[in-house]
């Protein structure tokens, strides 16, 4: 697959003033993440020909960022879900920032991927059954639950076909997940989950074996759209858990259709098409969604009955572990590319 190249657009206009990239951490962002994110902000500033404004001090928990955000291209550490903060930052379109804006906090989590166990199950306000129905053909068998009782019912149904994986809604990089093989193990696992964490949501999903995990995504920068696919590597963290360890990516200029037009191995094509359908459903079903960084984890493997399955596991509409590889792939075509402003 050819390397990505930078696509220039001739608008015939000159911006009134030079833009600057500003990194916006959360108050709780760990120091090592701040360092990685700040480095990526500098690389994006170079790629787009913008200044580097450095780090913006985060707002206090529960409060919107004060002041004006005039002429800033923002890189928030987390998906933005507070309308007041989005307005304060001056974000009105995808080319104003690197990341995502969602209409409600739960939309940024993996909990949106599956439907409820039945019509009597509890859900958060704003739940989209329409989205769950749209993506059902491109995700694994599973349910999203918010109570202990619903989790038991979901697990009982799925355990008939094999092992089940439990995934807290807001856990990142594979952390906090558990696999159970029977009802006794399910009860033990659920008893160990904090009540508030369960109210935030839990994914109960079929477990696969012999898996390959793909990263599929898209960057929508000012003057450039680039899409990519690649495989993920796993590593063991200091607690002995298997977590995300990096990605090897192939990038093309254009949307997912441009990526699908390449000569792709069958599994890669299937993963990209699954991500494309998930992405389109999200745009259609969640009013107010903005995402200039769209990343989807897609897995292919065999379920408990030996059937080969492919499914989108979750989305990430924020700066993430693969962002460095994404920006590096786009930057590789030219030593110092500059994208046209919009």
C-alpha positions, 0 to 999 in steps of 0.5 A: 500500500502506498505511503500517505502523502500530504494533500494541498488545497488551494483556497486562494485565501490567506488566514487573518492570523496564524493558528497555534496548536494548544494541548489541553490535558485533564486535571487527572492526566498522568505526567507521562501521558502529558509528555507524550501528548505534548510531543504529539502536539508539537508534531501536529503543529509542524505538520500543519504549519501552525505555531506550538502554543504549548499546554493549556492549564486544565479547568477544575473538575466539573467546571468549563475552561474559562476565557477565550479560545480564539485562533487555537487548534485544540488537542484535548486529552479526553473526548469532550462531553460538556457543551459549555467547555466546547463553546469556550474553546471555540470548537464548531467543526472537526477542523478546529481540534484533534479529538472528539465531541460527544453529546453525552459522556457514555457515547465516548465509551465502549458501552454504545457498541451493544444493545440492552439485554431486553426491553426491561433492562435499565439504560442511561439517559440518551441511550440509542437503541437505533445505533445498537441495531445498526452496528449489530452486523459488524460487532460481536455477540454481546450486551451492554448492562448497567445493573447486576441483575441485567449482567447476570441475564446477559451472561447466562445467555452468552455462556451457552455458546462459550466463554464471556468477557466482561469489559468496564465501560471506561477502561482503556487499553484492555485493563480491568477486563475479565473472562468467565467460563460459567455462572459461578465465575460470573457471579464472583466477577460481578461481586468484585465490580464496584457498584458505581462502575457498574452503573457507568456500564459494563460490556458482556461479550462473547470471548474469541480465541486465536485473535488478530486485532486491527486498528482502523481509523481516520484523521480529519485535519485542516486540508487533509483526510487520511485513513489507515488500517493496521494490526495491533501488538499486545504487551504485558503491563506491570500488573501482568495484564495484556494491554495495547502495545502499539500498531503497524499502520498503512495510510492512504489519503482520503476516506474509508472508501479510498482505503477500501479501494486498495488491494487489501488482504481479505481480513483487512478488507473485512475489518475496514468495512466493519469500521466504516459501517460503525463510523457511519452509524455513529455519525447518523445516530448521535446528533452533535458528534464531531470527531477529527480523530476516529479510531476503531479496534476490530477483532477477528477470531473464533468464538466458543463454537469454533465459528470465525467472527469479526467485530468492532470492539470499541471506538476512540474519538480522542488522542490515543495510543495509535495517534503517534503512529498515525501522525508519523505515517502522514508526516513521512511523505515530506520532511516538513509538510504544511497543510492549507488552512481552512 
